[in-house]
Structure formats: structure tokens, C-alpha cells
Amino acid sequence: MSVRVRWLGHATVVLDVADVRLVTDPLLRRHAGLLRRRGGQAPRPSDWRGADAALVSHLHHDHAELGSLRMLGPVPVLAAPSSAHWLTAHGLDGVALAEGHWGAVGREVRVRTVPAVHGHRPMPHRPNAATGFVVRGGGLTVWFAGDTGPFPGLARVPELAGAPVDLALVPVGGWGPRLSGGHLDPVEAARACALVGARVAVPVHWGTLHAPASRGLPPGWMDRAGRAFAAAVQRVAPGVRPCVLAPGEATEVSPAVPGPRPTGR
């Protein structure tokens, strides 16, 4: 079996694994609040229809966009307990994943939260819990980091997953040329992938959203993070295979061939 991963821009990824379709931090409309989507086009509905569940890492508007979540239909939305309760209060099927507990999606896929550190810019009107996720199914393990800054606890992801990480979905940028606190830059993201021992890494959270008044910003800034991540992986995480996708593109990751597992420095 394999997992098919399609990046729809920003932190939105469609994972097809063991006959289950998961969507991470769905952003399915043209914009996210004041932030504009590059090119002005929403993701193709054919790329995300049929979702069985959504994973929401935290409630910032570019990760928990209520209109997009409602577009998925009446599917469970897995999140940290305080986030799940807030989502339920807003008409969604919030499913609370308590720390250390696994949730089931379908017959073969299991999901649990893992720690993330993203306390910058707390919201006064929404809970501020932040989490990543690990997904296990079809003989594969996927780590979706959500939004996080670097911290030593990332090294525990394989332990919490109960298996080596086959695929990392790791944030490498943001919606401006400068990152605020609580994020990974391309080099930090590469180091995080080495720390968790990921076999394949897809960079997300880059090259998609920008502020309305983006004129005068450095030319080409939206394209840099993906390339910079791939280059950083070659330097600091040679055991990791980077896979840089454009919005709408997909790739497949198969289970590892038995044998010695490469590790990054």
C-alpha cells in the first residue's frame, strides 16, 4: 500500500491512506480572512471531495477557516480538546483527541496528536491550543507538524507514533517574507525532519497566502522557502528525501523496503 499526498497550498494537504481521505487544516476558498491566495483561485473541488475527516492543528484563521470546514460536509474534525469543543459550538463535528489517545478513522487508520509550540499571537476569541498529528495506516506513518517552532520535544514524535516516520508534512514559511515566532524556517524545518528521522518530507505553509498590500515586498519571496528547504535538507538531513510540490500537485509514498534505515546528522 502507499499514501497519496496532494498539497492544496498553505497547510492544506489531502492524504489518501488505507481507503481513507484526510484533509489537514482545510483552506478551500480563495482567501483566508484578509489574506489573499496567490493567483486568486480556490483549490479544485475534485481534489478534496469525499473527505472522511479533517485534522485541525490550531484555530488561527488560516488553519481553521470555518467556511472551508463546512464545505467538507458533516465529517468529524479531529483537534485538541479545547479546539474541538469550540468547533462543535460553531456547528461542526468536533472530535476531541486527548493527549496520548488514538482516534480511529475508518477501519485501518489511527490518528493522535503530538506536541507543537505555537504560542505567538494568541487569539482573544478562540482557544489557543496547538498540536501536530501522526497518522498511521496502510503500513505507513505520517507526521503533520501543524504550526510549530523548533523545540527538543520534536525528537519524541517517532516514540509517540510508535513507528518510524515515513512522511513528514512540515511548515517552512508563512504569508510574508519574515516569519513571526512559533514557526519553522526552511533550515529549522530540515533539522526537524532529521530529528524525527523522516524518510520523505513535503514542505507546506509557504508560497500560498499574502497580505492584501504586498507591493514593494522582495520579488520572488513567495517561491523561496520550498527551494531553500530542499537545499537545507541536502546539507543537514541527508537521510531525508525532500519532495517539493506546487499547489494541486500530488505524490505517493510507499512503505520502506526492509533493511537499514538511513538517518540524518
C-alpha positions as a Markdown table, in Angstrom:
| # | Residue | x | y | z |
|---|---|---|---|---|
| 1 | Met | 0.0 | 0.0 | 0.0 |
| 2 | Ser | 1.0 | 3.6 | -0.3 |
| 3 | Val | -0.2 | 7.0 | 0.9 |
| 4 | Arg | -1.1 | 9.6 | -1.7 |
| 5 | Val | -0.4 | 13.2 | -0.7 |
| 6 | Arg | -1.7 | 16.2 | -2.5 |
| 7 | Trp | -0.8 | 19.7 | -1.4 |
| 8 | Leu | -3.5 | 22.3 | -1.9 |
| 9 | Gly | -1.5 | 25.2 | -0.7 |
| 10 | His | -0.6 | 26.6 | 2.8 |
| 11 | Ala | -1.2 | 23.9 | 5.4 |
| 12 | Thr | -3.9 | 22.0 | 3.5 |
| 13 | Val | -2.9 | 18.5 | 2.4 |
| 14 | Val | -5.2 | 15.7 | 1.2 |
| 15 | Leu | -4.0 | 12.3 | 2.5 |
| 16 | Asp | -5.4 | 9.2 | 0.9 |
| 17 | Val | -4.3 | 6.2 | 3.0 |
| 18 | Ala | -5.9 | 2.8 | 3.5 |
| 19 | Asp | -9.1 | 3.8 | 1.7 |
| 20 | Val | -9.5 | 6.9 | 4.0 |
| 21 | Arg | -9.2 | 10.5 | 2.9 |
| 22 | Leu | -8.0 | 13.1 | 5.4 |
| 23 | Val | -7.7 | 16.8 | 4.9 |
| 24 | Thr | -5.3 | 18.8 | 7.1 |
| 25 | Asp | -6.1 | 22.4 | 8.1 |
| 26 | Pro | -8.6 | 22.9 | 5.3 |
| 27 | Leu | -8.4 | 26.1 | 3.4 |
| 28 | Leu | -10.6 | 25.5 | 0.4 |
| 29 | Arg | -11.8 | 29.0 | -0.5 |
| 30 | Arg | -10.0 | 31.8 | -2.4 |
| 31 | His | -8.9 | 33.6 | 0.6 |
| 32 | Ala | -8.5 | 33.3 | 4.4 |
| 33 | Gly | -9.9 | 36.4 | 6.1 |
| 34 | Leu | -7.7 | 39.3 | 5.0 |
| 35 | Leu | -5.1 | 37.1 | 3.5 |
| 36 | Arg | -5.2 | 36.6 | -0.3 |
| 37 | Arg | -4.5 | 33.3 | -2.1 |
| 38 | Arg | -1.8 | 33.6 | -4.7 |
| 39 | Gly | -3.4 | 33.6 | -8.2 |
| 40 | Gly | -6.9 | 34.1 | -6.7 |
| 41 | Gln | -8.1 | 30.5 | -7.5 |
| 42 | Ala | -9.5 | 28.1 | -4.9 |
| 43 | Pro | -8.4 | 24.5 | -4.9 |
| 44 | Arg | -10.3 | 22.2 | -7.3 |
| 45 | Pro | -13.2 | 20.6 | -5.5 |
| 46 | Ser | -12.3 | 17.3 | -7.2 |
| 47 | Asp | -9.0 | 17.3 | -5.2 |
| 48 | Trp | -10.7 | 17.3 | -1.8 |
| 49 | Arg | -14.2 | 15.9 | -2.2 |
| 50 | Gly | -15.0 | 12.7 | -0.4 |
| 51 | Ala | -13.1 | 13.6 | 2.8 |
| 52 | Asp | -13.7 | 11.2 | 5.7 |
| 53 | Ala | -12.3 | 13.5 | 8.3 |
| 54 | Ala | -10.4 | 16.8 | 8.8 |
| 55 | Leu | -7.4 | 17.4 | 11.1 |
| 56 | Val | -7.1 | 20.9 | 12.6 |
| 57 | Ser | -3.9 | 21.8 | 14.2 |
| 58 | His | -5.0 | 25.1 | 15.8 |
| 59 | Leu | -7.6 | 27.8 | 15.4 |
| 60 | His | -5.8 | 30.6 | 13.6 |
| 61 | His | -7.9 | 31.8 | 10.7 |
| 62 | Asp | -5.5 | 30.4 | 8.1 |
| 63 | His | -5.8 | 26.9 | 9.6 |
| 64 | Ala | -9.3 | 26.7 | 10.9 |
| 65 | Glu | -11.4 | 28.5 | 8.3 |
| 66 | Leu | -15.0 | 27.8 | 9.1 |
| 67 | Gly | -16.4 | 28.2 | 5.6 |
| 68 | Ser | -13.9 | 25.7 | 4.3 |
| 69 | Leu | -14.6 | 23.2 | 7.1 |
| 70 | Arg | -18.3 | 23.4 | 6.3 |
| 71 | Met | -17.6 | 22.7 | 2.6 |
| 72 | Leu | -16.3 | 19.3 | 3.5 |
| 73 | Gly | -19.7 | 18.3 | 4.7 |
| 74 | Pro | -20.6 | 16.6 | 8.0 |
| 75 | Val | -17.3 | 14.9 | 8.7 |
| 76 | Pro | -15.5 | 14.6 | 12.0 |
| 77 | Val | -13.0 | 17.4 | 12.7 |
| 78 | Leu | -10.2 | 16.0 | 14.9 |
| 79 | Ala | -8.5 | 18.5 | 17.1 |
| 80 | Ala | -7.1 | 19.2 | 20.6 |
| 81 | Pro | -10.0 | 19.1 | 23.2 |
| 82 | Ser | -10.4 | 22.9 | 23.6 |
| 83 | Ser | -10.3 | 23.4 | 19.8 |
| 84 | Ala | -12.8 | 20.5 | 19.2 |
| 85 | His | -15.2 | 22.0 | 21.7 |
| 86 | Trp | -15.0 | 25.4 | 20.0 |
| 87 | Leu | -15.6 | 23.8 | 16.6 |
| 88 | Thr | -18.6 | 21.9 | 17.9 |
| 89 | Ala | -20.0 | 25.2 | 19.3 |
| 90 | His | -19.8 | 26.6 | 15.8 |
| 91 | Gly | -21.8 | 23.8 | 14.1 |
| 92 | Leu | -19.1 | 21.3 | 13.2 |
| 93 | Asp | -18.5 | 17.8 | 14.4 |
| 94 | Gly | -15.5 | 18.5 | 16.6 |
| 95 | Val | -13.8 | 15.3 | 17.9 |
| 96 | Ala | -11.5 | 15.9 | 20.9 |
| 97 | Leu | -8.3 | 13.9 | 20.8 |
| 98 | Ala | -6.9 | 13.9 | 24.4 |
| 99 | Glu | -3.2 | 13.8 | 24.8 |
| 100 | Gly | -2.0 | 10.2 | 24.5 |
| 101 | His | -5.2 | 8.8 | 23.0 |
| 102 | Trp | -5.7 | 7.5 | 19.5 |
| 103 | Gly | -8.7 | 8.2 | 17.3 |
| 104 | Ala | -9.9 | 5.9 | 14.6 |
| 105 | Val | -11.0 | 6.9 | 11.1 |
| 106 | Gly | -12.4 | 4.0 | 9.1 |
| 107 | Arg | -11.2 | 0.5 | 9.9 |
| 108 | Glu | -7.4 | 0.8 | 9.5 |
| 109 | Val | -6.4 | 4.4 | 10.1 |
| 110 | Arg | -5.5 | 5.8 | 13.5 |
| 111 | Val | -4.7 | 9.4 | 14.5 |
| 112 | Arg | -3.2 | 11.0 | 17.6 |
| 113 | Thr | -1.9 | 14.4 | 18.5 |
| 114 | Val | 1.7 | 15.2 | 19.1 |
| 115 | Pro | 3.2 | 18.3 | 20.7 |
| 116 | Ala | 3.7 | 21.6 | 18.9 |
| 117 | Val | 4.8 | 25.0 | 20.2 |
| 118 | His | 2.9 | 27.9 | 18.6 |
| 119 | Gly | 2.1 | 30.4 | 21.3 |
| 120 | His | 2.9 | 33.6 | 19.3 |
| 121 | Arg | 0.0 | 35.9 | 18.6 |
| 122 | Pro | -2.6 | 34.4 | 20.9 |
| 123 | Met | -6.2 | 35.0 | 19.9 |
| 124 | Pro | -8.6 | 36.5 | 22.4 |
| 125 | His | -11.7 | 35.0 | 20.8 |
| 126 | Arg | -10.6 | 31.4 | 20.1 |
| 127 | Pro | -8.8 | 28.7 | 22.2 |
| 128 | Asn | -5.1 | 28.8 | 21.6 |
| 129 | Ala | -4.1 | 25.1 | 21.8 |
| 130 | Ala | -1.7 | 24.0 | 19.1 |
| 131 | Thr | -0.8 | 20.5 | 18.1 |
| 132 | Gly | 0.6 | 18.3 | 15.4 |
| 133 | Phe | -0.7 | 14.9 | 14.4 |
| 134 | Val | 0.6 | 11.5 | 13.5 |
| 135 | Val | -1.4 | 9.3 | 11.2 |
| 136 | Arg | -0.9 | 5.5 | 10.9 |
| 137 | Gly | -2.4 | 3.3 | 8.3 |
| 138 | Gly | -1.5 | 1.0 | 5.4 |
| 139 | Gly | 1.8 | 0.2 | 7.0 |
| 140 | Leu | 2.9 | 3.9 | 6.9 |
| 141 | Thr | 3.3 | 6.7 | 9.4 |
| 142 | Val | 2.7 | 10.4 | 8.6 |
| 143 | Trp | 3.7 | 13.3 | 10.7 |
| 144 | Phe | 1.8 | 16.6 | 10.1 |
| 145 | Ala | 3.6 | 19.2 | 12.2 |
| 146 | Gly | 0.8 | 21.8 | 12.1 |
| 147 | Asp | 2.4 | 25.2 | 13.1 |
| 148 | Thr | 5.3 | 24.9 | 15.4 |
| 149 | Gly | 8.6 | 26.5 | 16.3 |
| 150 | Pro | 11.7 | 24.3 | 17.0 |
| 151 | Phe | 11.8 | 22.6 | 20.4 |
| 152 | Pro | 13.5 | 19.5 | 21.7 |
| 153 | Gly | 10.3 | 17.6 | 22.1 |
| 154 | Leu | 10.0 | 17.0 | 18.4 |
| 155 | Ala | 12.5 | 14.2 | 18.9 |
| 156 | Arg | 9.7 | 12.2 | 20.6 |
| 157 | Val | 7.5 | 12.1 | 17.5 |
| 158 | Pro | 8.5 | 8.6 | 16.4 |
| 159 | Glu | 8.1 | 7.3 | 20.0 |
| 160 | Leu | 4.7 | 8.8 | 20.3 |
| 161 | Ala | 3.8 | 7.4 | 16.8 |
| 162 | Gly | 5.0 | 4.0 | 17.8 |
| 163 | Ala | 6.8 | 3.7 | 14.5 |
| 164 | Pro | 9.4 | 5.4 | 12.3 |
| 165 | Val | 8.1 | 8.4 | 10.3 |
| 166 | Asp | 7.7 | 7.7 | 6.6 |
| 167 | Leu | 6.3 | 11.1 | 5.6 |
| 168 | Ala | 6.7 | 14.5 | 7.2 |
| 169 | Leu | 4.4 | 17.4 | 6.3 |
| 170 | Val | 6.4 | 20.3 | 7.7 |
| 171 | Pro | 5.9 | 24.0 | 7.6 |
| 172 | Val | 8.8 | 26.0 | 6.1 |
| 173 | Gly | 7.4 | 29.6 | 5.6 |
| 174 | Gly | 4.4 | 31.8 | 6.1 |
| 175 | Trp | 2.4 | 34.5 | 4.4 |
| 176 | Gly | 5.1 | 37.2 | 4.4 |
| 177 | Pro | 8.9 | 37.3 | 3.8 |
| 178 | Arg | 9.5 | 37.5 | 7.6 |
| 179 | Leu | 8.4 | 34.8 | 9.9 |
| 180 | Ser | 6.9 | 35.6 | 13.3 |
| 181 | Gly | 7.6 | 33.4 | 16.3 |
| 182 | Gly | 6.3 | 29.9 | 16.6 |
| 183 | His | 7.2 | 28.9 | 13.0 |
| 184 | Leu | 10.0 | 26.9 | 11.3 |
| 185 | Asp | 12.1 | 28.4 | 8.7 |
| 186 | Pro | 13.5 | 26.2 | 5.9 |
| 187 | Val | 16.7 | 25.2 | 7.8 |
| 188 | Glu | 14.9 | 24.7 | 11.1 |
| 189 | Ala | 12.3 | 22.5 | 9.2 |
| 190 | Ala | 15.1 | 20.4 | 7.7 |
| 191 | Arg | 16.6 | 19.9 | 11.1 |
| 192 | Ala | 13.2 | 18.9 | 12.5 |
| 193 | Cys | 12.9 | 16.3 | 9.8 |
| 194 | Ala | 16.3 | 14.9 | 10.7 |
| 195 | Leu | 15.3 | 14.9 | 14.3 |
| 196 | Val | 12.2 | 12.8 | 13.8 |
| 197 | Gly | 14.1 | 10.6 | 11.2 |
| 198 | Ala | 11.6 | 11.2 | 8.4 |
| 199 | Arg | 12.1 | 9.2 | 5.2 |
| 200 | Val | 10.3 | 11.7 | 2.9 |
| 201 | Ala | 9.4 | 15.3 | 3.6 |
| 202 | Val | 6.9 | 17.6 | 1.9 |
| 203 | Pro | 7.2 | 21.3 | 2.7 |
| 204 | Val | 3.9 | 23.1 | 3.4 |
| 205 | His | 2.8 | 26.5 | 4.7 |
| 206 | Trp | 4.7 | 28.5 | 2.1 |
| 207 | Gly | 4.1 | 30.2 | -1.3 |
| 208 | Thr | 0.3 | 30.5 | -1.0 |
| 209 | Leu | -1.0 | 33.4 | 1.0 |
| 210 | His | 0.0 | 37.0 | 1.1 |
| 211 | Ala | -1.3 | 40.2 | 2.7 |
| 212 | Pro | -3.6 | 42.4 | 0.6 |
| 213 | Ala | -0.9 | 45.1 | 0.2 |
| 214 | Ser | 2.1 | 43.0 | -1.0 |
| 215 | Arg | 3.6 | 45.5 | -3.4 |
| 216 | Gly | 7.0 | 46.6 | -2.6 |
| 217 | Leu | 7.9 | 43.3 | -1.0 |
| 218 | Pro | 11.1 | 41.5 | -2.2 |
| 219 | Pro | 10.4 | 40.0 | -5.6 |
| 220 | Gly | 10.2 | 36.2 | -5.7 |
| 221 | Trp | 9.8 | 35.9 | -1.9 |
| 222 | Met | 6.9 | 33.5 | -2.2 |
| 223 | Asp | 8.9 | 31.0 | -4.2 |
| 224 | Arg | 12.0 | 30.8 | -2.0 |
| 225 | Ala | 11.0 | 28.7 | 1.0 |
| 226 | Gly | 10.4 | 25.5 | -0.9 |
| 227 | Arg | 13.7 | 25.6 | -2.7 |
| 228 | Ala | 15.5 | 26.7 | 0.4 |
| 229 | Phe | 14.1 | 23.7 | 2.3 |
| 230 | Ala | 15.2 | 21.2 | -0.3 |
| 231 | Ala | 18.7 | 22.7 | -0.3 |
| 232 | Ala | 18.8 | 22.7 | 3.5 |
| 233 | Val | 17.7 | 19.0 | 3.6 |
| 234 | Gln | 20.7 | 18.1 | 1.4 |
| 235 | Arg | 23.0 | 19.8 | 4.0 |
| 236 | Val | 21.6 | 19.0 | 7.4 |
| 237 | Ala | 19.3 | 16.0 | 6.8 |
| 238 | Pro | 20.8 | 13.8 | 4.0 |
| 239 | Gly | 18.8 | 10.8 | 5.1 |
| 240 | Val | 15.6 | 12.6 | 4.2 |
| 241 | Arg | 14.2 | 12.8 | 0.7 |
| 242 | Pro | 12.6 | 16.2 | 0.0 |
| 243 | Cys | 9.6 | 16.4 | -2.2 |
| 244 | Val | 8.6 | 20.0 | -3.2 |
| 245 | Leu | 5.1 | 20.2 | -4.6 |
| 246 | Ala | 3.3 | 23.0 | -6.3 |
| 247 | Pro | -0.3 | 23.6 | -5.1 |
| 248 | Gly | -2.5 | 20.9 | -6.6 |
| 249 | Glu | 0.4 | 18.5 | -7.2 |
| 250 | Ala | 0.5 | 15.1 | -5.7 |
| 251 | Thr | 3.0 | 12.3 | -4.9 |
| 252 | Glu | 2.9 | 8.8 | -3.5 |
| 253 | Val | 5.0 | 7.4 | -0.7 |
| 254 | Ser | 5.2 | 3.6 | -0.3 |
| 255 | Pro | 6.3 | 1.7 | 2.8 |
| 256 | Ala | 10.0 | 1.4 | 3.4 |
| 257 | Val | 11.9 | -1.5 | 2.0 |
| 258 | Pro | 13.1 | -3.7 | 4.9 |
| 259 | Gly | 16.7 | -3.1 | 5.8 |
| 260 | Pro | 18.9 | -0.5 | 7.5 |
| 261 | Arg | 17.2 | 2.9 | 7.8 |
| 262 | Pro | 19.2 | 6.0 | 6.9 |
| 263 | Thr | 19.4 | 8.7 | 9.4 |
| 264 | Gly | 20.3 | 12.4 | 9.2 |
| 265 | Arg | 23.1 | 14.1 | 11.0 |
